[in-house]
Amino acid sequence: MTGFNEFLGNARDQMTVERVYGTPYEADGVVFIPAASVKGGLGGGEGEGNETTPSGRGGGFGISARPIGAYRISGDNVKWVPAVDVTRVVLTGQAIAVVALLVFRSIAKMRA
C-alpha cells in the first residue's frame, strides 16, 4: 500500500498553485503573472488473487493545463489580460457554421 500512497503523493505534488500561476516576470516596470486552467484525474485498481492467479494493482494520473491569461500590474493598477485560444475560436466558429447550414437546409427542404 506504500506504493499507492507514494503515487497519491506524487499526484498531489503535481496539482500545486505553481501550475496555475506561473513565475511573475517584469518588463519595462510592468509585472506579468501568467495564469492557467489546470485539471487532473486519477484512477486506480487492485485485484485479489490466489496461488494460481497472481494479484494485481494499477493506477494512472493525468494532468492538463492551458493558458487562460495573465495579471498585468503597473504601479497600483492591476488588469486581467485574457489569453485568446485561436484554435478554440476557429473550431467554435466552424461548429456554428455547420449547425447553421444544417438548419437552413432543413428549412429549405420543408418549404420545397
Helices and strands as residue ranges (DSSP letters): H 2-14, H 17-20, E 25-27, E 30-46, E 57-74, E 77-82, H 86-111
